[in-house]
Amino acid sequence: MIMSDKPSMISRVEYYRLGTTVKAYVKTAERTDAVFYVGEKEYAEQSNIREPYDFTMHFFTVGEEELKKAGGFKTVFTKRGKRPTVFFIDGVTAVEEFTVFDPDAVISRETAFSRPDRGLKFEGKTDEGSIDGIDWVSEMYRTPAGAPVRVFVMTADTDRVSAICGTPEGVPEFRPKVIQRVIEECAEYEKTGDTVLAATNGDFFDMFGDCKPSGLCVSGGIVVANPDSPNPFFAILRSGEPFIGYLGETELSEIAEAIGGGQVIVRNGEPAEIAPLEPFGEIAHPRTAFGITADGKIIAAVVDGRRPDWSNGAALIELAKIMIEHGAVTALNTDGGGSSTFIVRGKDGLQMLNHPADLVRPTEDLIRPLFNSLIIIKK
């Protein structure tokens, strides 16, 4: 192993306590791959390598006593890409560093949750409406500095409407690089005679590759993709009951519709898996989330962002609180960013109420094509 004589690759190390374990977060100065060693035991990285940052935030979970006994952990970094960098000169393919563990540096759940929470203040409703079992509202929040944060929320009564997983061209199968905009997926379902009342975007997907969704996808009872996915998902069970959770908490055979997501951000009416200390969770991104109320209604919310004069996004803890304020007892974070799309039926047909983060220069909205969507139809 060749040691680098350059400045430290590691620019930030933090720890988050999870019972008797800690989750170690290592932020690097460059985009890298990493493997961690505590004593002789190897830990594979998890990271945000698909996020658009110059750095990488790696993280791994380890027993706190094990980490104390070893005195810390070693990280072996390998470069991404072929060009030499500040840390990887010609001929150097890996560098390693040892980090001394400081038990006093472990951050509590409360600190991890509160740090990215800006304390958004509700200013008021900007619009609202109802149609055939769908109630929707647009709201304005403000950051402490006065920056706008616009939120769009729909609540669907499952006694009057059905929620389905929309797929490109209405075909319940994965076909590489076949994607559509949400409004186009809605149009496919209306060709069958269904009346679409509302819709949002769905799961994360490989937008730079084959466009496959990241998690479980089931449409019309047909498994479209990832039947063994470890990711959480939103589902409509064959019983008609909405569900948010993981395979193992319900069986694949029980699922009629399913859309994958990233984190279960609300459980039992409280914030849950909000990616503490990860840039993805802390940064105020455009967001989309699905939730379920105590009486079985479905909530879908979009927070616009990356457009400073219009809306400035939300951290995951802020998204969780918004979902709770709207009655969610459980909620799932789904694909956000430029994918976030909020559509409802008005007097002139389906209309997009939000302004996605992707733009056609200079200011025209660009509705991103994607793989699946949450479509609410009239029963």
C-alpha positions as CSV (number, residue, x, y, z in Angstrom):
1,M,0.0,0.0,0.0
2,I,1.4,3.4,-0.9
3,M,0.8,6.2,1.6
4,S,0.0,9.7,0.2
5,D,2.2,12.5,1.5
6,K,-0.6,15.0,0.5
7,P,-3.1,16.6,2.9
8,S,-5.7,14.4,4.5
9,M,-8.3,12.9,2.2
10,I,-10.7,13.0,5.1
11,S,-12.3,16.4,5.6
12,R,-14.9,15.4,8.2
13,V,-15.6,12.5,10.5
14,E,-18.8,12.3,12.6
15,Y,-20.6,9.5,14.4
16,Y,-24.3,8.9,15.0
17,R,-25.3,6.5,17.9
18,L,-27.8,3.7,17.0
19,G,-28.3,1.8,20.3
20,T,-25.1,-0.1,20.9
21,T,-23.7,0.7,17.5
22,V,-22.4,3.8,15.9
23,K,-22.7,4.9,12.3
24,A,-19.5,6.5,11.2
25,Y,-19.6,9.2,8.5
26,V,-16.5,10.1,6.6
27,K,-16.5,13.0,4.2
28,T,-13.7,13.0,1.6
29,A,-12.2,15.9,-0.3
30,E,-12.5,14.0,-3.6
31,R,-14.9,11.5,-5.0
32,T,-13.6,8.1,-4.0
33,D,-14.4,4.5,-3.2
34,A,-13.5,3.3,0.3
35,V,-13.2,0.2,2.4
36,F,-13.1,0.5,6.2
37,Y,-11.2,-1.7,8.7
38,V,-11.9,-1.9,12.4
39,G,-9.1,-4.2,13.7
40,E,-8.9,-6.9,11.1
41,K,-12.6,-6.8,10.2
42,E,-13.6,-5.2,6.9
43,Y,-16.6,-3.0,6.4
44,A,-17.9,-2.2,2.9
45,E,-18.8,1.4,2.3
46,Q,-22.2,2.9,1.7
47,S,-22.0,6.3,0.1
48,N,-23.6,9.1,-1.9
49,I,-21.4,8.4,-5.0
50,R,-24.4,9.0,-7.3
51,E,-25.1,12.4,-5.8
52,P,-23.7,15.4,-7.7
53,Y,-21.0,16.5,-5.3
54,D,-17.3,16.8,-5.7
55,F,-16.8,15.0,-2.5
56,T,-18.1,11.6,-1.3
57,M,-19.8,11.0,2.1
58,H,-19.0,7.4,3.1
59,F,-20.6,5.7,6.1
60,F,-20.6,2.3,7.8
61,T,-22.1,0.9,11.0
62,V,-20.0,-0.8,13.7
63,G,-20.3,-1.8,17.4
64,E,-19.3,1.1,19.6
65,E,-17.3,-1.2,22.0
66,E,-15.5,-2.8,19.0
67,L,-14.5,0.6,17.8
68,K,-13.3,1.7,21.2
69,K,-11.2,-1.5,21.6
70,A,-9.6,-0.9,18.2
71,G,-8.9,2.7,19.0
72,G,-10.4,3.8,15.7
73,F,-10.6,2.7,12.1
74,K,-8.5,2.5,8.9
75,T,-9.8,3.7,5.6
76,V,-8.4,2.6,2.3
77,F,-9.4,5.0,-0.5
78,T,-9.3,4.1,-4.2
79,K,-9.8,6.7,-6.9
80,R,-12.7,7.1,-9.2
81,G,-11.7,7.9,-12.8
82,K,-8.3,7.7,-14.5
83,R,-6.8,11.2,-14.1
84,P,-4.2,11.9,-11.4
85,T,-5.5,14.2,-8.6
86,V,-4.2,16.0,-5.6
87,F,-4.3,12.7,-3.7
88,F,-3.7,10.1,-6.4
89,I,-0.6,10.8,-8.5
90,D,0.6,8.6,-11.4
91,G,1.1,5.1,-10.2
92,V,-0.8,5.5,-6.9
93,T,-4.1,3.5,-6.9
94,A,-4.9,3.7,-3.2
95,V,-4.2,5.7,-0.1
96,E,-5.0,4.9,3.5
97,E,-5.6,6.8,6.7
98,F,-6.2,5.9,10.3
99,T,-8.8,7.8,12.3
100,V,-8.7,7.8,16.1
101,F,-12.1,7.2,17.6
102,D,-13.3,9.9,20.0
103,P,-16.3,8.6,22.0
104,D,-17.1,12.2,23.0
105,A,-17.6,13.0,19.3
106,V,-20.7,10.7,18.9
107,I,-23.7,12.8,18.0
108,S,-27.1,12.0,19.6
109,R,-30.3,11.4,17.7
110,E,-31.6,14.8,18.8
111,T,-28.5,16.6,17.5
112,A,-28.5,14.7,14.2
113,F,-32.2,15.5,13.7
114,S,-32.1,19.2,14.7
115,R,-29.0,20.4,12.9
116,P,-30.5,20.5,9.4
117,D,-33.9,21.7,10.7
118,R,-34.1,25.4,9.8
119,G,-37.3,25.9,11.7
120,L,-39.6,26.6,8.8
121,K,-42.5,28.8,9.6
122,F,-45.9,28.3,8.0
123,E,-47.1,31.4,6.3
124,G,-50.3,30.3,4.8
125,K,-52.2,28.5,2.0
126,T,-51.7,29.8,-1.5
127,D,-54.3,27.7,-3.2
128,E,-56.5,24.6,-2.5
129,G,-59.1,22.4,-4.2
130,S,-61.1,19.2,-4.1
131,I,-62.2,16.6,-6.7
132,D,-63.8,13.2,-6.3
133,G,-62.0,12.1,-3.1
134,I,-58.9,14.2,-3.6
135,D,-58.2,17.2,-1.4
136,W,-55.1,19.3,-2.3
137,V,-53.4,22.4,-1.0
138,S,-50.4,24.5,-1.9
139,E,-48.7,26.2,1.0
140,M,-46.0,28.8,1.7
141,Y,-43.4,28.3,4.4
142,R,-40.5,30.7,5.2
143,T,-37.0,30.0,6.4
144,P,-35.8,32.1,9.4
145,A,-34.0,34.3,6.7
146,G,-37.3,34.8,4.9
147,A,-36.6,32.5,1.9
148,P,-39.7,30.9,0.4
149,V,-40.4,27.2,0.6
150,R,-43.5,26.0,-1.4
151,V,-45.2,22.8,-0.5
152,F,-47.9,20.9,-2.5
153,V,-49.9,18.2,-0.7
154,M,-52.8,16.0,-1.8
155,T,-54.8,13.7,0.4
156,A,-56.6,10.8,-1.2
157,D,-59.6,8.9,0.2
158,T,-59.0,5.3,-0.6
159,D,-62.8,4.6,-0.3
160,R,-63.4,6.8,-3.4
161,V,-60.1,6.5,-5.4
162,S,-57.5,4.0,-6.4
163,A,-53.7,4.5,-6.3
164,I,-51.7,2.8,-9.1
165,C,-48.1,2.6,-10.1
166,G,-47.8,4.3,-13.5
167,T,-45.3,2.9,-15.9
168,P,-44.1,4.1,-19.4
169,E,-46.7,3.7,-22.1
170,G,-48.9,1.9,-19.5
171,V,-46.8,-1.3,-20.0
172,P,-46.1,-3.2,-16.7
173,E,-42.6,-4.3,-17.6
174,F,-39.1,-2.9,-17.5
175,R,-37.7,-1.9,-20.8
176,P,-34.3,-0.3,-20.7
177,K,-34.3,3.5,-21.3
178,V,-38.0,3.6,-21.9
179,I,-39.3,6.5,-19.8
180,Q,-42.1,9.1,-19.8
181,R,-43.1,12.3,-18.1
182,V,-45.7,11.9,-15.4
183,I,-48.3,13.7,-17.5
184,E,-47.7,11.3,-20.3
185,E,-48.1,8.3,-18.0
186,C,-51.4,9.7,-16.9
187,A,-52.5,10.0,-20.5
188,E,-51.7,6.3,-21.1
189,Y,-54.0,5.3,-18.3
190,E,-56.8,7.6,-19.5
191,K,-56.8,5.8,-22.8
192,T,-58.3,2.8,-21.0
193,G,-61.2,4.9,-19.8
194,D,-59.9,5.7,-16.3
195,T,-60.2,9.2,-15.0
196,V,-56.9,10.4,-13.6
197,L,-57.4,12.8,-10.7
198,A,-53.9,13.5,-9.5
199,A,-50.3,12.2,-9.9
200,T,-46.7,12.7,-8.7
201,N,-43.4,11.2,-9.7
202,G,-42.3,7.9,-8.2
203,D,-39.1,6.0,-7.4
204,F,-35.5,7.0,-7.9
205,F,-34.1,5.6,-11.2
206,D,-30.9,5.2,-13.0
207,M,-31.3,8.3,-15.1
208,F,-27.7,8.1,-16.5
209,G,-27.9,4.4,-17.4
210,D,-30.8,2.0,-18.3
211,C,-33.4,4.1,-16.3
212,K,-34.3,1.1,-14.2
213,P,-36.1,2.1,-10.9
214,S,-34.1,1.7,-7.8
215,G,-36.6,-0.3,-5.7
216,L,-39.5,-2.6,-5.9
217,C,-41.9,-1.8,-8.7
218,V,-45.3,-3.6,-9.0
219,S,-48.0,-2.4,-11.4
220,G,-51.4,-4.0,-11.7
221,G,-50.2,-7.0,-9.6
222,I,-47.3,-7.6,-12.0
223,V,-43.8,-7.4,-10.6
224,V,-42.0,-4.9,-13.0
225,A,-38.6,-4.7,-11.3
226,N,-36.5,-5.6,-8.3
227,P,-38.6,-8.3,-6.5
228,D,-35.8,-8.8,-3.9
229,S,-35.1,-5.0,-3.3
230,P,-33.9,-4.2,0.2
231,N,-35.3,-0.6,-0.2
232,P,-38.5,0.6,1.5
233,F,-41.5,1.1,-0.7
234,F,-45.1,2.4,-0.8
235,A,-47.7,-0.1,-1.8
236,I,-51.3,-0.9,-2.2
237,L,-52.0,-4.4,-1.0
238,R,-54.4,-6.7,-2.7
239,S,-56.7,-6.1,0.3
240,G,-56.8,-2.4,-0.8
241,E,-54.8,-1.3,2.3
242,P,-52.0,1.2,1.7
243,F,-48.6,0.1,3.1
244,I,-45.1,1.7,3.7
245,G,-42.2,-0.5,4.7
246,Y,-40.0,-3.4,3.6
247,L,-40.3,-6.8,2.1
248,G,-40.5,-9.1,5.1
249,E,-43.0,-6.8,6.7
250,T,-45.4,-7.8,4.0
251,E,-45.2,-10.5,1.3
252,L,-44.6,-9.8,-2.4
253,S,-47.7,-12.0,-3.2
254,E,-49.8,-9.5,-1.2
255,I,-48.9,-6.5,-3.2
256,A,-51.0,-5.0,-6.0
257,E,-49.1,-1.8,-6.6
258,A,-45.7,-0.7,-5.4
259,I,-43.3,2.2,-5.8
260,G,-39.9,2.2,-4.1
261,G,-38.2,5.0,-2.2
262,G,-35.2,6.0,-0.2
263,Q,-36.0,6.4,3.5
264,V,-39.0,5.7,5.8
265,I,-39.0,9.3,7.2
266,V,-42.0,8.9,9.5
267,R,-43.0,5.9,11.7
268,N,-45.7,6.0,14.3
269,G,-46.2,9.7,13.8
270,E,-42.5,10.5,14.6
271,P,-39.5,11.3,12.4
272,A,-37.6,8.1,11.5
273,E,-34.9,7.3,8.9
274,I,-33.9,10.8,7.9
275,A,-30.3,10.0,6.7
276,P,-28.7,11.8,9.6
277,L,-25.4,13.5,8.8
278,E,-25.5,12.6,5.1
279,P,-25.5,15.5,2.6
280,F,-28.6,13.9,0.9
281,G,-30.6,14.2,4.1
282,E,-29.2,17.5,5.3
283,I,-29.2,19.6,2.1
284,A,-32.5,21.4,1.2
285,H,-33.4,19.6,-2.0
286,P,-36.7,19.5,-3.9
287,R,-38.5,16.5,-2.4
288,T,-41.4,14.1,-3.0
289,A,-42.9,11.9,-0.3
290,F,-45.8,9.5,0.2
291,G,-47.6,9.0,3.5
292,I,-50.5,7.2,5.2
293,T,-52.8,8.7,7.8
294,A,-54.2,6.9,10.8
295,D,-57.5,6.3,9.0
296,G,-55.9,4.9,5.9
297,K,-55.8,7.9,3.6
298,I,-52.9,8.4,1.2
299,I,-50.8,11.6,1.3
300,A,-48.5,12.7,-1.5
301,A,-46.4,15.8,-1.1
302,V,-43.9,17.8,-3.2
303,V,-41.6,20.5,-2.0
304,D,-40.1,22.6,-4.7
305,G,-36.5,23.8,-4.5
306,R,-33.3,25.0,-6.3
307,R,-35.2,28.1,-7.5
308,P,-34.4,30.7,-4.8
309,D,-37.1,33.3,-5.7
310,W,-39.7,30.5,-5.9
311,S,-38.8,27.8,-3.4
312,N,-35.7,26.6,-1.6
313,G,-36.4,22.9,-0.9
314,A,-36.3,20.9,2.4
315,A,-34.0,18.7,4.4
316,L,-35.4,15.3,5.2
317,I,-36.3,16.2,8.8
318,E,-38.2,19.2,7.5
319,L,-40.0,16.9,5.0
320,A,-40.9,14.5,7.8
321,K,-42.4,17.3,9.9
322,I,-44.4,18.5,7.0
323,M,-45.8,15.0,6.4
324,I,-46.6,14.7,10.1
325,E,-48.4,18.1,10.1
326,H,-50.6,16.8,7.3
327,G,-51.6,13.7,9.3
328,A,-49.0,11.1,8.2
329,V,-48.3,8.3,10.7
330,T,-45.9,6.8,8.3
331,A,-44.2,8.3,5.3
332,L,-41.6,7.5,2.6
333,N,-39.1,9.8,0.9
334,T,-39.1,9.1,-2.8
335,D,-37.3,10.6,-5.8
336,G,-36.9,14.4,-5.6
337,G,-34.7,16.9,-7.3
338,G,-35.7,17.6,-10.9
339,S,-38.1,14.6,-10.8
340,S,-40.5,16.2,-8.3
341,T,-43.8,16.7,-10.1
342,F,-47.3,17.5,-8.7
343,I,-50.3,17.2,-11.0
344,V,-54.0,17.6,-10.2
345,R,-57.2,17.7,-12.3
346,G,-58.7,21.2,-12.6
347,K,-61.6,22.6,-14.7
348,D,-59.3,22.6,-17.7
349,G,-58.0,19.1,-17.2
350,L,-54.7,17.8,-15.6
351,Q,-52.3,20.6,-14.7
352,M,-48.9,20.8,-13.0
353,L,-49.0,23.0,-10.0
354,N,-45.4,23.0,-9.0
355,H,-42.3,24.2,-10.8
356,P,-39.7,21.5,-11.2
357,A,-36.0,22.2,-10.5
358,D,-35.0,21.4,-14.1
359,L,-35.3,24.3,-16.4
360,V,-35.3,25.0,-20.2
361,R,-33.4,28.3,-20.5
362,P,-34.1,30.8,-19.3
363,T,-37.1,30.0,-17.1
364,E,-39.4,27.5,-18.8
365,D,-40.3,24.4,-16.7
366,L,-38.8,21.1,-17.9
367,I,-40.8,18.1,-16.8
368,R,-38.3,15.3,-16.5
369,P,-39.2,11.9,-18.0
370,L,-38.8,9.1,-15.5
371,F,-39.8,5.5,-15.0
372,N,-42.7,5.2,-12.6
373,S,-45.3,7.5,-11.0
374,L,-48.0,7.5,-8.4
375,I,-51.3,8.0,-10.3
376,I,-54.6,8.5,-8.4
377,I,-57.7,7.4,-10.4
378,K,-61.4,7.6,-9.8
379,K,-63.0,4.3,-8.7
